[in-house]
Amino acid sequence: MKEKKSYDVILFKAVSYALKAEKILKKEGLPHKLIPVPKHISSDCGVCIRFEPEIKSKIEAALFNKVDVEELRTLEN
C-alpha cells in the first residue's frame, strides 16, 4: 500500500499574486511548483503554489508582506 505524503499549498485571490509569489520564491531559491488548484478546493484563482512542509517557515518568511496570500493548506496525496 502506498504511503500518503502530505504537502502544502498556497492559495491566492488572483493569478497575478501567484505569479508574483513564484518569482519571489525562485529568486530566494526555494523549491516549489505552480500547479492547478486541486478540484476539491475552492479558489478564485485557478493556480496555487505547492511545496514541501519542511520549508513552510522559509516560504512564509519570503512572502510575508510582499504577496496577498488567501490561504495556506496542508494536503495529502
PDB file with SEQRES, HELIX, SHEET and CRYST1 records, atoms N, CA, C and O in Angstrom:
SEQRES   1 A   77  MET LYS GLU LYS LYS SER TYR ASP VAL ILE LEU PHE LYS          
SEQRES   2 A   77  ALA VAL SER TYR ALA LEU LYS ALA GLU LYS ILE LEU LYS          
SEQRES   3 A   77  LYS GLU GLY LEU PRO HIS LYS LEU ILE PRO VAL PRO LYS          
SEQRES   4 A   77  HIS ILE SER SER ASP CYS GLY VAL CYS ILE ARG PHE GLU          
SEQRES   5 A   77  PRO GLU ILE LYS SER LYS ILE GLU ALA ALA LEU PHE ASN          
SEQRES   6 A   77  LYS VAL ASP VAL GLU GLU LEU ARG THR LEU GLU ASN              
HELIX    1 AA1 VAL A   15  GLU A   28  1                                  14    
HELIX    2 AA2 PRO A   53  ILE A   55  5                                   3    
HELIX    3 AA3 LYS A   56  LEU A   63  1                                   8    
SHEET    1 AA1 4 LYS A  33  PRO A  36  0                                        
SHEET    2 AA1 4 VAL A  47  PHE A  51 -1                                        
SHEET    3 AA1 4 SER A   6  PHE A  12 -1                                        
SHEET    4 AA1 4 VAL A  69  GLU A  76 -1                                        
CRYST1    1.000    1.000    1.000  90.00  90.00  90.00 P 1           1          
ATOM      1  N   MET A   1       0.840  -1.184   0.000  1.00  0.00           N  
ATOM      2  CA  MET A   1       0.000   0.000   0.000  1.00  0.00           C  
ATOM      3  C   MET A   1       0.887   1.249   0.000  1.00  0.00           C  
ATOM      4  O   MET A   1       1.883   1.325   0.720  1.00  0.00           O  
ATOM      5  N   LYS A   2       0.509   2.197  -0.803  1.00  0.00           N  
ATOM      6  CA  LYS A   2       1.289   3.424  -0.934  1.00  0.00           C  
ATOM      7  C   LYS A   2       1.079   4.328   0.282  1.00  0.00           C  
ATOM      8  O   LYS A   2      -0.049   4.572   0.709  1.00  0.00           O  
ATOM      9  N   GLU A   3       2.190   4.814   0.825  1.00  0.00           N  
ATOM     10  CA  GLU A   3       2.122   5.707   1.973  1.00  0.00           C  
ATOM     11  C   GLU A   3       1.670   7.093   1.525  1.00  0.00           C  
ATOM     12  O   GLU A   3       2.147   7.623   0.522  1.00  0.00           O  
ATOM     13  N   LYS A   4       0.740   7.669   2.286  1.00  0.00           N  
ATOM     14  CA  LYS A   4       0.273   9.019   1.961  1.00  0.00           C  
ATOM     15  C   LYS A   4       1.309  10.024   2.431  1.00  0.00           C  
ATOM     16  O   LYS A   4       1.833   9.937   3.542  1.00  0.00           O  
ATOM     17  N   LYS A   5       1.588  10.972   1.566  1.00  0.00           N  
ATOM     18  CA  LYS A   5       2.560  12.010   1.891  1.00  0.00           C  
ATOM     19  C   LYS A   5       1.856  13.360   1.829  1.00  0.00           C  
ATOM     20  O   LYS A   5       1.091  13.637   0.905  1.00  0.00           O  
ATOM     21  N   SER A   6       2.123  14.177   2.813  1.00  0.00           N  
ATOM     22  CA  SER A   6       1.482  15.491   2.825  1.00  0.00           C  
ATOM     23  C   SER A   6       2.350  16.518   2.110  1.00  0.00           C  
ATOM     24  O   SER A   6       3.566  16.363   1.990  1.00  0.00           O  
ATOM     25  N   TYR A   7       1.694  17.560   1.644  1.00  0.00           N  
ATOM     26  CA  TYR A   7       2.365  18.698   1.027  1.00  0.00           C  
ATOM     27  C   TYR A   7       1.531  19.932   1.326  1.00  0.00           C  
ATOM     28  O   TYR A   7       0.358  19.822   1.683  1.00  0.00           O  
ATOM     29  N   ASP A   8       2.120  21.083   1.185  1.00  0.00           N  
ATOM     30  CA  ASP A   8       1.419  22.335   1.454  1.00  0.00           C  
ATOM     31  C   ASP A   8       1.147  23.077   0.157  1.00  0.00           C  
ATOM     32  O   ASP A   8       1.900  22.966  -0.810  1.00  0.00           O  
ATOM     33  N   VAL A   9       0.057  23.837   0.152  1.00  0.00           N  
ATOM     34  CA  VAL A   9      -0.257  24.699  -0.983  1.00  0.00           C  
ATOM     35  C   VAL A   9      -0.608  26.086  -0.471  1.00  0.00           C  
ATOM     36  O   VAL A   9      -1.149  26.248   0.624  1.00  0.00           O  
ATOM     37  N   ILE A  10      -0.293  27.072  -1.278  1.00  0.00           N  
ATOM     38  CA  ILE A  10      -0.684  28.454  -1.002  1.00  0.00           C  
ATOM     39  C   ILE A  10      -1.712  28.832  -2.050  1.00  0.00           C  
ATOM     40  O   ILE A  10      -1.475  28.688  -3.249  1.00  0.00           O  
ATOM     41  N   LEU A  11      -2.865  29.321  -1.585  1.00  0.00           N  
ATOM     42  CA  LEU A  11      -3.931  29.772  -2.477  1.00  0.00           C  
ATOM     43  C   LEU A  11      -3.903  31.299  -2.551  1.00  0.00           C  
ATOM     44  O   LEU A  11      -3.566  31.984  -1.586  1.00  0.00           O  
ATOM     45  N   PHE A  12      -4.264  31.798  -3.713  1.00  0.00           N  
ATOM     46  CA  PHE A  12      -4.248  33.239  -3.961  1.00  0.00           C  
ATOM     47  C   PHE A  12      -5.597  33.691  -4.509  1.00  0.00           C  
ATOM     48  O   PHE A  12      -6.367  32.877  -5.020  1.00  0.00           O  
ATOM     49  N   LYS A  13      -5.883  34.985  -4.404  1.00  0.00           N  
ATOM     50  CA  LYS A  13      -7.131  35.543  -4.927  1.00  0.00           C  
ATOM     51  C   LYS A  13      -7.059  35.806  -6.417  1.00  0.00           C  
ATOM     52  O   LYS A  13      -8.090  35.914  -7.080  1.00  0.00           O  
ATOM     53  N   ALA A  14      -5.844  35.911  -6.955  1.00  0.00           N  
ATOM     54  CA  ALA A  14      -5.678  36.201  -8.382  1.00  0.00           C  
ATOM     55  C   ALA A  14      -4.385  35.572  -8.894  1.00  0.00           C  
ATOM     56  O   ALA A  14      -3.428  35.382  -8.144  1.00  0.00           O  
ATOM     57  N   VAL A  15      -4.379  35.257 -10.176  1.00  0.00           N  
ATOM     58  CA  VAL A  15      -3.200  34.663 -10.806  1.00  0.00           C  
ATOM     59  C   VAL A  15      -1.985  35.582 -10.667  1.00  0.00           C  
ATOM     60  O   VAL A  15      -0.863  35.106 -10.498  1.00  0.00           O  
ATOM     61  N   SER A  16      -2.204  36.879 -10.736  1.00  0.00           N  
ATOM     62  CA  SER A  16      -1.077  37.818 -10.631  1.00  0.00           C  
ATOM     63  C   SER A  16      -0.337  37.669  -9.300  1.00  0.00           C  
ATOM     64  O   SER A  16       0.886  37.805  -9.262  1.00  0.00           O  
ATOM     65  N   TYR A  17      -1.060  37.391  -8.206  1.00  0.00           N  
ATOM     66  CA  TYR A  17      -0.419  37.179  -6.909  1.00  0.00           C  
ATOM     67  C   TYR A  17       0.399  35.888  -6.921  1.00  0.00           C  
ATOM     68  O   TYR A  17       1.503  35.840  -6.379  1.00  0.00           O  
ATOM     69  N   ALA A  18      -0.146  34.849  -7.540  1.00  0.00           N  
ATOM     70  CA  ALA A  18       0.569  33.570  -7.632  1.00  0.00           C  
ATOM     71  C   ALA A  18       1.860  33.730  -8.428  1.00  0.00           C  
ATOM     72  O   ALA A  18       2.898  33.188  -8.049  1.00  0.00           O  
ATOM     73  N   LEU A  19       1.794  34.469  -9.525  1.00  0.00           N  
ATOM     74  CA  LEU A  19       2.984  34.680 -10.353  1.00  0.00           C  
ATOM     75  C   LEU A  19       4.031  35.528  -9.629  1.00  0.00           C  
ATOM     76  O   LEU A  19       5.231  35.286  -9.756  1.00  0.00           O  
ATOM     77  N   LYS A  20       3.571  36.514  -8.874  1.00  0.00           N  
ATOM     78  CA  LYS A  20       4.495  37.337  -8.088  1.00  0.00           C  
ATOM     79  C   LYS A  20       5.179  36.483  -7.020  1.00  0.00           C  
ATOM     80  O   LYS A  20       6.386  36.595  -6.807  1.00  0.00           O  
ATOM     81  N   ALA A  21       4.401  35.629  -6.349  1.00  0.00           N  
ATOM     82  CA  ALA A  21       4.961  34.746  -5.326  1.00  0.00           C  
ATOM     83  C   ALA A  21       5.968  33.782  -5.943  1.00  0.00           C  
ATOM     84  O   ALA A  21       7.026  33.534  -5.365  1.00  0.00           O  
ATOM     85  N   GLU A  22       5.645  33.242  -7.103  1.00  0.00           N  
ATOM     86  CA  GLU A  22       6.561  32.318  -7.775  1.00  0.00           C  
ATOM     87  C   GLU A  22       7.890  33.012  -8.088  1.00  0.00           C  
ATOM     88  O   GLU A  22       8.958  32.430  -7.899  1.00  0.00           O  
ATOM     89  N   LYS A  23       7.818  34.226  -8.554  1.00  0.00           N  
ATOM     90  CA  LYS A  23       9.030  34.996  -8.876  1.00  0.00           C  
ATOM     91  C   LYS A  23       9.898  35.195  -7.627  1.00  0.00           C  
ATOM     92  O   LYS A  23      11.119  35.048  -7.682  1.00  0.00           O  
ATOM     93  N   ILE A  24       9.262  35.527  -6.514  1.00  0.00           N  
ATOM     94  CA  ILE A  24       9.983  35.729  -5.253  1.00  0.00           C  
ATOM     95  C   ILE A  24      10.633  34.430  -4.796  1.00  0.00           C  
ATOM     96  O   ILE A  24      11.799  34.427  -4.400  1.00  0.00           O  
ATOM     97  N   LEU A  25       9.888  33.322  -4.848  1.00  0.00           N  
ATOM     98  CA  LEU A  25      10.417  32.037  -4.390  1.00  0.00           C  
ATOM     99  C   LEU A  25      11.572  31.556  -5.269  1.00  0.00           C  
ATOM    100  O   LEU A  25      12.534  30.973  -4.769  1.00  0.00           O  
ATOM    101  N   LYS A  26      11.476  31.799  -6.566  1.00  0.00           N  
ATOM    102  CA  LYS A  26      12.586  31.446  -7.468  1.00  0.00           C  
ATOM    103  C   LYS A  26      13.833  32.242  -7.104  1.00  0.00           C  
ATOM    104  O   LYS A  26      14.934  31.695  -7.044  1.00  0.00           O  
ATOM    105  N   LYS A  27      13.652  33.534  -6.861  1.00  0.00           N  
ATOM    106  CA  LYS A  27      14.776  34.408  -6.503  1.00  0.00           C  
ATOM    107  C   LYS A  27      15.431  33.948  -5.205  1.00  0.00           C  
ATOM    108  O   LYS A  27      16.652  34.018  -5.059  1.00  0.00           O  
ATOM    109  N   GLU A  28      14.613  33.478  -4.262  1.00  0.00           N  
ATOM    110  CA  GLU A  28      15.117  33.005  -2.967  1.00  0.00           C  
ATOM    111  C   GLU A  28      15.683  31.586  -3.050  1.00  0.00           C  
ATOM    112  O   GLU A  28      16.299  31.111  -2.095  1.00  0.00           O  
ATOM    113  N   GLY A  29      15.481  30.909  -4.176  1.00  0.00           N  
ATOM    114  CA  GLY A  29      15.984  29.543  -4.345  1.00  0.00           C  
ATOM    115  C   GLY A  29      15.204  28.496  -3.569  1.00  0.00           C  
ATOM    116  O   GLY A  29      15.745  27.447  -3.220  1.00  0.00           O  
ATOM    117  N   LEU A  30      13.930  28.776  -3.296  1.00  0.00           N  
ATOM    118  CA  LEU A  30      13.096  27.836  -2.541  1.00  0.00           C  
ATOM    119  C   LEU A  30      12.328  26.922  -3.500  1.00  0.00           C  
ATOM    120  O   LEU A  30      11.638  27.412  -4.394  1.00  0.00           O  
ATOM    121  N   PRO A  31      12.438  25.603  -3.323  1.00  0.00           N  
ATOM    122  CA  PRO A  31      11.775  24.666  -4.232  1.00  0.00           C  
ATOM    123  C   PRO A  31      10.250  24.728  -4.105  1.00  0.00           C  
ATOM    124  O   PRO A  31       9.708  24.714  -3.000  1.00  0.00           O  
ATOM    125  N   HIS A  32       9.580  24.795  -5.234  1.00  0.00           N  
ATOM    126  CA  HIS A  32       8.122  24.890  -5.275  1.00  0.00           C  
ATOM    127  C   HIS A  32       7.649  24.550  -6.683  1.00  0.00           C  
ATOM    128  O   HIS A  32       8.450  24.429  -7.610  1.00  0.00           O  
ATOM    129  N   LYS A  33       6.322  24.396  -6.829  1.00  0.00           N  
ATOM    130  CA  LYS A  33       5.718  24.179  -8.148  1.00  0.00           C  
ATOM    131  C   LYS A  33       4.447  25.006  -8.243  1.00  0.00           C  
ATOM    132  O   LYS A  33       3.677  25.086  -7.286  1.00  0.00           O  
ATOM    133  N   LEU A  34       4.236  25.608  -9.377  1.00  0.00           N  
ATOM    134  CA  LEU A  34       2.979  26.290  -9.670  1.00  0.00           C  
ATOM    135  C   LEU A  34       2.072  25.231 -10.285  1.00  0.00           C  
ATOM    136  O   LEU A  34       2.388  24.682 -11.340  1.00  0.00           O  
ATOM    137  N   ILE A  35       0.944  24.940  -9.633  1.00  0.00           N  
ATOM    138  CA  ILE A  35       0.053  23.866 -10.086  1.00  0.00           C  
ATOM    139  C   ILE A  35      -1.393  24.361 -10.136  1.00  0.00           C  
ATOM    140  O   ILE A  35      -1.720  25.381  -9.528  1.00  0.00           O  
ATOM    141  N   PRO A  36      -2.268  23.638 -10.864  1.00  0.00           N  
ATOM    142  CA  PRO A  36      -3.695  23.971 -10.810  1.00  0.00           C  
ATOM    143  C   PRO A  36      -4.229  23.710  -9.399  1.00  0.00           C  
ATOM    144  O   PRO A  36      -3.775  22.789  -8.721  1.00  0.00           O  
ATOM    145  N   VAL A  37      -5.182  24.514  -8.967  1.00  0.00           N  
ATOM    146  CA  VAL A  37      -5.797  24.300  -7.658  1.00  0.00           C  
ATOM    147  C   VAL A  37      -6.503  22.945  -7.687  1.00  0.00           C  
ATOM    148  O   VAL A  37      -7.276  22.679  -8.608  1.00  0.00           O  
ATOM    149  N   PRO A  38      -6.251  22.072  -6.687  1.00  0.00           N  
ATOM    150  CA  PRO A  38      -6.935  20.775  -6.650  1.00  0.00           C  
ATOM    151  C   PRO A  38      -8.457  20.941  -6.706  1.00  0.00           C  
ATOM    152  O   PRO A  38      -9.008  21.902  -6.168  1.00  0.00           O  
ATOM    153  N   LYS A  39      -9.121  19.996  -7.361  1.00  0.00           N  
ATOM    154  CA  LYS A  39     -10.566  20.095  -7.612  1.00  0.00           C  
ATOM    155  C   LYS A  39     -11.403  20.230  -6.349  1.00  0.00           C  
ATOM    156  O   LYS A  39     -12.441  20.892  -6.368  1.00  0.00           O  
ATOM    157  N   HIS A  40     -10.974  19.620  -5.261  1.00  0.00           N  
ATOM    158  CA  HIS A  40     -11.772  19.646  -4.031  1.00  0.00           C  
ATOM    159  C   HIS A  40     -11.611  20.943  -3.231  1.00  0.00           C  
ATOM    160  O   HIS A  40     -12.206  21.096  -2.164  1.00  0.00           O  
ATOM    161  N   ILE A  41     -10.812  21.867  -3.744  1.00  0.00           N  
ATOM    162  CA  ILE A  41     -10.609  23.158  -3.075  1.00  0.00           C  
ATOM    163  C   ILE A  41     -11.224  24.260  -3.926  1.00  0.00           C  
ATOM    164  O   ILE A  41     -11.067  24.281  -5.147  1.00  0.00           O  
ATOM    165  N   SER A  42     -11.918  25.164  -3.271  1.00  0.00           N  
ATOM    166  CA  SER A  42     -12.497  26.303  -3.977  1.00  0.00           C  
ATOM    167  C   SER A  42     -11.537  27.484  -3.880  1.00  0.00           C  
ATOM    168  O   SER A  42     -11.039  27.809  -2.802  1.00  0.00           O  
ATOM    169  N   SER A  43     -11.287  28.117  -5.015  1.00  0.00           N  
ATOM    170  CA  SER A  43     -10.405  29.282  -5.041  1.00  0.00           C  
ATOM    171  C   SER A  43     -10.776  30.155  -6.224  1.00  0.00           C  
ATOM    172  O   SER A  43     -11.131  29.646  -7.287  1.00  0.00           O  
ATOM    173  N   ASP A  44     -10.696  31.470  -6.047  1.00  0.00           N  
ATOM    174  CA  ASP A  44     -10.965  32.394  -7.148  1.00  0.00           C  
ATOM    175  C   ASP A  44      -9.884  32.295  -8.214  1.00  0.00           C  
ATOM    176  O   ASP A  44     -10.140  32.510  -9.399  1.00  0.00           O  
ATOM    177  N   CYS A  45      -8.691  31.972  -7.785  1.00  0.00           N  
ATOM    178  CA  CYS A  45      -7.550  31.837  -8.694  1.00  0.00           C  
ATOM    179  C   CYS A  45      -7.445  30.375  -9.119  1.00  0.00           C  
ATOM    180  O   CYS A  45      -7.711  29.484  -8.311  1.00  0.00           O  
ATOM    181  N   GLY A  46      -7.073  30.115 -10.338  1.00  0.00           N  
ATOM    182  CA  GLY A  46      -7.003  28.740 -10.831  1.00  0.00           C  
ATOM    183  C   GLY A  46      -5.698  28.028 -10.547  1.00  0.00           C  
ATOM    184  O   GLY A  46      -5.578  26.833 -10.818  1.00  0.00           O  
ATOM    185  N   VAL A  47      -4.706  28.742 -10.001  1.00  0.00           N  
ATOM    186  CA  VAL A  47      -3.412  28.121  -9.719  1.00  0.00           C  
ATOM    187  C   VAL A  47      -3.009  28.351  -8.265  1.00  0.00           C  
ATOM    188  O   VAL A  47      -3.470  29.286  -7.611  1.00  0.00           O  
ATOM    189  N   CYS A  48      -2.139  27.474  -7.782  1.00  0.00           N  
ATOM    190  CA  CYS A  48      -1.607  27.607  -6.432  1.00  0.00           C  
ATOM    191  C   CYS A  48      -0.140  27.200  -6.457  1.00  0.00           C  
ATOM    192  O   CYS A  48       0.358  26.698  -7.464  1.00  0.00           O  
ATOM    193  N   ILE A  49       0.532  27.417  -5.362  1.00  0.00           N  
ATOM    194  CA  ILE A  49       1.931  27.016  -5.245  1.00  0.00           C  
ATOM    195  C   ILE A  49       2.019  25.851  -4.272  1.00  0.00           C  
ATOM    196  O   ILE A  49       1.519  25.914  -3.149  1.00  0.00           O  
ATOM    197  N   ARG A  50       2.672  24.778  -4.732  1.00  0.00           N  
ATOM    198  CA  ARG A  50       2.861  23.573  -3.930  1.00  0.00           C  
ATOM    199  C   ARG A  50       4.312  23.526  -3.458  1.00  0.00           C  
ATOM    200  O   ARG A  50       5.236  23.857  -4.201  1.00  0.00           O  
ATOM    201  N   PHE A  51       4.493  23.099  -2.187  1.00  0.00           N  
ATOM    202  CA  PHE A  51       5.840  22.964  -1.638  1.00  0.00           C  
ATOM    203  C   PHE A  51       5.834  21.954  -0.502  1.00  0.00           C  
ATOM    204  O   PHE A  51       4.777  21.575   0.003  1.00  0.00           O  
ATOM    205  N   GLU A  52       7.014  21.526  -0.110  1.00  0.00           N  
ATOM    206  CA  GLU A  52       7.161  20.547   0.964  1.00  0.00           C  
ATOM    207  C   GLU A  52       6.973  21.220   2.326  1.00  0.00           C  
ATOM    208  O   GLU A  52       7.448  22.336   2.536  1.00  0.00           O  
ATOM    209  N   PRO A  53       6.279  20.545   3.252  1.00  0.00           N  
ATOM    210  CA  PRO A  53       6.011  21.132   4.572  1.00  0.00           C  
ATOM    211  C   PRO A  53       7.269  21.543   5.342  1.00  0.00           C  
ATOM    212  O   PRO A  53       7.224  22.453   6.170  1.00  0.00           O  
ATOM    213  N   GLU A  54       8.384  20.874   5.067  1.00  0.00           N  
ATOM    214  CA  GLU A  54       9.620  21.155   5.797  1.00  0.00           C  
ATOM    215  C   GLU A  54      10.128  22.588   5.596  1.00  0.00           C  
ATOM    216  O   GLU A  54      10.883  23.099   6.423  1.00  0.00           O  
ATOM    217  N   ILE A  55       9.718  23.229   4.510  1.00  0.00           N  
ATOM    218  CA  ILE A  55      10.211  24.594   4.249  1.00  0.00           C  
ATOM    219  C   ILE A  55       9.115  25.657   4.425  1.00  0.00           C  
ATOM    220  O   ILE A  55       9.247  26.782   3.943  1.00  0.00           O  
ATOM    221  N   LYS A  56       8.058  25.291   5.107  1.00  0.00           N  
ATOM    222  CA  LYS A  56       6.923  26.208   5.295  1.00  0.00           C  
ATOM    223  C   LYS A  56       7.353  27.548   5.907  1.00  0.00           C  
ATOM    224  O   LYS A  56       6.943  28.604   5.425  1.00  0.00           O  
ATOM    225  N   SER A  57       8.162  27.513   6.948  1.00  0.00           N  
ATOM    226  CA  SER A  57       8.562  28.771   7.600  1.00  0.00           C  
ATOM    227  C   SER A  57       9.397  29.646   6.662  1.00  0.00           C  
ATOM    228  O   SER A  57       9.287  30.872   6.700  1.00  0.00           O  
ATOM    229  N   LYS A  58      10.224  29.033   5.828  1.00  0.00           N  
ATOM    230  CA  LYS A  58      11.029  29.797   4.867  1.00  0.00           C  
ATOM    231  C   LYS A  58      10.147  30.418   3.788  1.00  0.00           C  
ATOM    232  O   LYS A  58      10.371  31.555   3.373  1.00  0.00           O  
ATOM    233  N   ILE A  59       9.142  29.667   3.335  1.00  0.00           N  
ATOM    234  CA  ILE A  59       8.196  30.174   2.330  1.00  0.00           C  
ATOM    235  C   ILE A  59       7.431  31.362   2.907  1.00  0.00           C  
ATOM    236  O   ILE A  59       7.312  32.407   2.268  1.00  0.00           O  
ATOM    237  N   GLU A  60       6.913  31.188   4.123  1.00  0.00           N  
ATOM    238  CA  GLU A  60       6.154  32.268   4.767  1.00  0.00           C  
ATOM    239  C   GLU A  60       7.018  33.518   4.942  1.00  0.00           C  
ATOM    240  O   GLU A  60       6.559  34.632   4.687  1.00  0.00           O  
ATOM    241  N   ALA A  61       8.253  33.337   5.370  1.00  0.00           N  
ATOM    242  CA  ALA A  61       9.151  34.482   5.573  1.00  0.00           C  
ATOM    243  C   ALA A  61       9.441  35.194   4.253  1.00  0.00           C  
ATOM    244  O   ALA A  61       9.499  36.423   4.209  1.00  0.00           O  
ATOM    245  N   ALA A  62       9.623  34.430   3.186  1.00  0.00           N  
ATOM    246  CA  ALA A  62       9.935  35.021   1.878  1.00  0.00           C  
ATOM    247  C   ALA A  62       8.768  35.846   1.333  1.00  0.00           C  
ATOM    248  O   ALA A  62       8.976  36.855   0.659  1.00  0.00           O  
ATOM    249  N   LEU A  63       7.540  35.410   1.627  1.00  0.00           N  
ATOM    250  CA  LEU A  63       6.362  36.075   1.061  1.00  0.00           C  
ATOM    251  C   LEU A  63       5.710  37.088   1.998  1.00  0.00           C  
ATOM    252  O   LEU A  63       4.846  37.852   1.568  1.00  0.00           O  
ATOM    253  N   PHE A  64       6.105  37.107   3.265  1.00  0.00           N  
ATOM    254  CA  PHE A  64       5.489  37.982   4.264  1.00  0.00           C  
ATOM    255  C   PHE A  64       5.534  39.443   3.824  1.00  0.00           C  
ATOM    256  O   PHE A  64       6.596  39.969   3.491  1.00  0.00           O  
ATOM    257  N   ASN A  65       4.379  40.084   3.827  1.00  0.00           N  
ATOM    258  CA  ASN A  65       4.205  41.494   3.443  1.00  0.00           C  
ATOM    259  C   ASN A  65       4.616  41.807   2.005  1.00  0.00           C  
ATOM    260  O   ASN A  65       4.825  42.971   1.662  1.00  0.00           O  
ATOM    261  N   LYS A  66       4.733  40.783   1.164  1.00  0.00           N  
ATOM    262  CA  LYS A  66       5.093  41.004  -0.236  1.00  0.00           C  
ATOM    263  C   LYS A  66       3.995  40.562  -1.195  1.00  0.00           C  
ATOM    264  O   LYS A  66       3.847  41.118  -2.283  1.00  0.00           O  
ATOM    265  N   VAL A  67       3.222  39.551  -0.778  1.00  0.00           N  
ATOM    266  CA  VAL A  67       2.175  38.993  -1.643  1.00  0.00           C  
ATOM    267  C   VAL A  67       0.922  38.758  -0.813  1.00  0.00           C  
ATOM    268  O   VAL A  67       1.004  38.323   0.335  1.00  0.00           O  
ATOM    269  N   ASP A  68      -0.234  39.045  -1.391  1.00  0.00           N  
ATOM    270  CA  ASP A  68      -1.513  38.805  -0.734  1.00  0.00           C  
ATOM    271  C   ASP A  68      -1.864  37.324  -0.859  1.00  0.00           C  
ATOM    272  O   ASP A  68      -2.269  36.860  -1.925  1.00  0.00           O  
ATOM    273  N   VAL A  69      -1.706  36.589   0.240  1.00  0.00           N  
ATOM    274  CA  VAL A  69      -1.996  35.156   0.278  1.00  0.00           C  
ATOM    275  C   VAL A  69      -3.409  34.954   0.806  1.00  0.00           C  
ATOM    276  O   VAL A  69      -3.772  35.510   1.842  1.00  0.00           O  
ATOM    277  N   GLU A  70      -4.207  34.158   0.097  1.00  0.00           N  
ATOM    278  CA  GLU A  70      -5.573  33.884   0.547  1.00  0.00           C  
ATOM    279  C   GLU A  70      -5.592  32.835   1.656  1.00  0.00           C  
ATOM    280  O   GLU A  70      -6.268  33.008   2.670  1.00  0.00           O  
ATOM    281  N   GLU A  71      -4.843  31.744   1.457  1.00  0.00           N  
ATOM    282  CA  GLU A  71      -4.858  30.649   2.427  1.00  0.00           C  
ATOM    283  C   GLU A  71      -3.657  29.741   2.211  1.00  0.00           C  
ATOM    284  O   GLU A  71      -3.147  29.608   1.098  1.00  0.00           O  
ATOM    285  N   LEU A  72      -3.220  29.123   3.294  1.00  0.00           N  
ATOM    286  CA  LEU A  72      -2.172  28.111   3.231  1.00  0.00           C  
ATOM    287  C   LEU A  72      -2.766  26.824   3.788  1.00  0.00           C  
ATOM    288  O   LEU A  72      -3.292  26.819   4.900  1.00  0.00           O  
ATOM    289  N   ARG A  73      -2.687  25.732   3.029  1.00  0.00           N  
ATOM    290  CA  ARG A  73      -3.283  24.461   3.446  1.00  0.00           C  
ATOM    291  C   ARG A  73      -2.288  23.322   3.341  1.00  0.00           C  
ATOM    292  O   ARG A  73      -1.383  23.337   2.506  1.00  0.00           O  
ATOM    293  N   THR A  74      -2.475  22.328   4.212  1.00  0.00           N  
ATOM    294  CA  THR A  74      -1.735  21.077   4.115  1.00  0.00           C  
ATOM    295  C   THR A  74      -2.672  20.038   3.516  1.00  0.00           C  
ATOM    296  O   THR A  74      -3.801  19.870   3.978  1.00  0.00           O  
ATOM    297  N   LEU A  75      -2.196  19.338   2.478  1.00  0.00           N  
ATOM    298  CA  LEU A  75      -2.988  18.325   1.779  1.00  0.00           C  
ATOM    299  C   LEU A  75      -2.221  17.010   1.750  1.00  0.00           C  
ATOM    300  O   LEU A  75      -1.022  16.978   2.027  1.00  0.00           O  
ATOM    301  N   GLU A  76      -2.919  15.920   1.411  1.00  0.00           N  
ATOM    302  CA  GLU A  76      -2.281  14.613   1.260  1.00  0.00           C  
ATOM    303  C   GLU A  76      -2.456  14.110  -0.153  1.00  0.00           C  
ATOM    304  O   GLU A  76      -3.476  14.361  -0.794  1.00  0.00           O  
ATOM    305  N   ASN A  77      -1.433  13.383  -0.644  1.00  0.00           N  
ATOM    306  CA  ASN A  77      -1.529  12.755  -1.976  1.00  0.00           C  
ATOM    307  C   ASN A  77      -2.599  11.692  -1.964  1.00  0.00           C  
ATOM    308  O   ASN A  77      -2.838  11.045  -2.984  1.00  0.00           O  
TER     309      ASN A  77                                                      
END                                                                             
